[in-house]
């Protein structure tokens, strides 16, 4: 199967990389991905409590508080256009992307 490709206005071919997963355990709920996404891919939801929350130590000293009750989730993964804008603004590198094959009709 061939991968989905696009063409820029200048005629250069490129391969979009679509969102595959979002690591909610690493997400700080800052909303940057939500704000920059040109589609309806993300949603801010309440973080589900886990047994590991009490043992978590934020020692990465990145200037962000990891003590949030909100976290980003994938609302409509299939609406992703593969621009990777979300990954470019995410301070915690929560997203993974990959090219996708053309769907068979």
C-alpha positions as CSV (number, residue, x, y, z in Angstrom):
1,X,0.0,0.0,0.0
2,X,1.2,3.5,-0.8
3,X,1.5,6.2,1.8
4,X,-0.6,9.4,1.8
5,X,1.3,12.2,0.2
6,X,0.6,15.9,-0.3
7,X,2.0,18.6,-2.6
8,X,3.0,22.1,-1.5
9,X,2.0,25.2,-3.5
10,X,5.5,25.1,-4.9
11,X,5.1,21.6,-6.2
12,X,7.2,19.8,-3.5
13,X,5.8,16.5,-2.5
14,X,5.7,15.7,1.3
15,X,4.4,12.9,3.5
16,X,2.0,14.0,6.4
17,X,2.5,12.3,9.7
18,X,-0.8,11.7,11.5
19,X,-1.3,11.6,15.3
20,X,-1.2,8.0,16.5
21,X,-1.2,8.4,20.3
22,X,-1.2,11.0,23.1
23,X,0.6,10.1,26.3
24,X,-1.9,11.4,29.0
25,X,0.5,10.3,31.8
26,X,3.0,12.9,30.5
27,X,0.4,15.6,29.6
28,X,0.3,18.7,31.8
29,X,-3.1,19.9,30.3
30,X,-1.6,23.2,29.1
31,X,-3.9,23.3,26.0
32,X,-1.3,24.4,23.6
33,X,-2.0,21.5,21.2
34,X,-5.8,22.3,21.4
35,X,-5.1,26.0,20.5
36,X,-2.8,25.3,17.6
37,X,-4.7,22.4,16.0
38,X,-6.6,23.6,12.8
39,X,-9.0,20.7,13.1
40,X,-11.2,19.2,15.9
41,X,-8.7,16.6,17.1
42,X,-8.2,17.4,20.8
43,X,-10.4,17.8,23.9
44,X,-9.5,18.8,27.4
45,X,-10.9,16.3,29.9
46,X,-10.6,15.5,33.6
47,X,-7.5,13.4,34.4
48,X,-8.4,10.0,35.7
49,X,-6.9,9.3,39.1
50,X,-4.3,6.6,39.3
51,X,-2.5,4.8,42.1
52,X,0.8,6.3,40.8
53,X,-0.2,9.9,41.4
54,X,0.9,9.9,45.0
55,X,4.4,8.6,44.1
56,X,5.0,11.0,41.2
57,X,7.8,13.5,41.6
58,X,8.2,16.3,39.1
59,X,11.9,16.7,39.1
60,X,12.3,17.6,35.4
61,X,12.5,21.4,36.4
62,X,10.8,22.5,33.1
63,X,8.9,25.3,34.8
64,X,5.5,23.6,34.4
65,X,3.4,22.2,37.2
66,X,2.4,18.6,36.7
67,X,-0.3,18.9,39.4
68,X,-3.3,19.4,37.2
69,X,-6.7,17.7,37.2
70,X,-7.1,18.3,33.4
71,X,-5.4,16.4,30.6
72,X,-5.7,16.5,26.8
73,X,-7.3,13.6,25.0
74,X,-7.9,12.6,21.4
75,X,-11.4,13.7,20.5
76,X,-11.4,13.0,16.8
77,X,-8.1,11.3,15.7
78,X,-9.4,10.7,12.2
79,X,-9.7,14.5,11.6
80,X,-5.9,14.9,11.9
81,X,-4.3,16.4,8.7
82,X,-0.8,15.4,9.6
83,X,0.7,18.9,10.1
84,X,2.3,18.0,13.5
85,X,1.7,21.5,14.8
86,X,0.6,19.9,18.1
87,X,4.0,18.2,18.6
88,X,5.8,21.4,17.8
89,X,4.2,23.3,20.7
90,X,4.0,20.5,23.3
91,X,6.4,21.2,26.1
92,X,6.3,17.5,27.2
93,X,6.4,15.7,23.8
94,X,3.2,13.8,24.5
95,X,2.2,13.0,20.9
96,X,3.5,10.3,18.5
97,X,3.0,10.6,14.8
98,X,3.4,8.4,11.8
99,X,2.7,8.3,8.0
100,X,-0.4,6.5,7.0
101,X,-1.3,4.3,4.1
102,X,-4.0,5.3,1.6
103,X,-7.3,3.6,2.7
104,X,-8.7,1.0,0.4
105,X,-12.1,1.8,-1.0
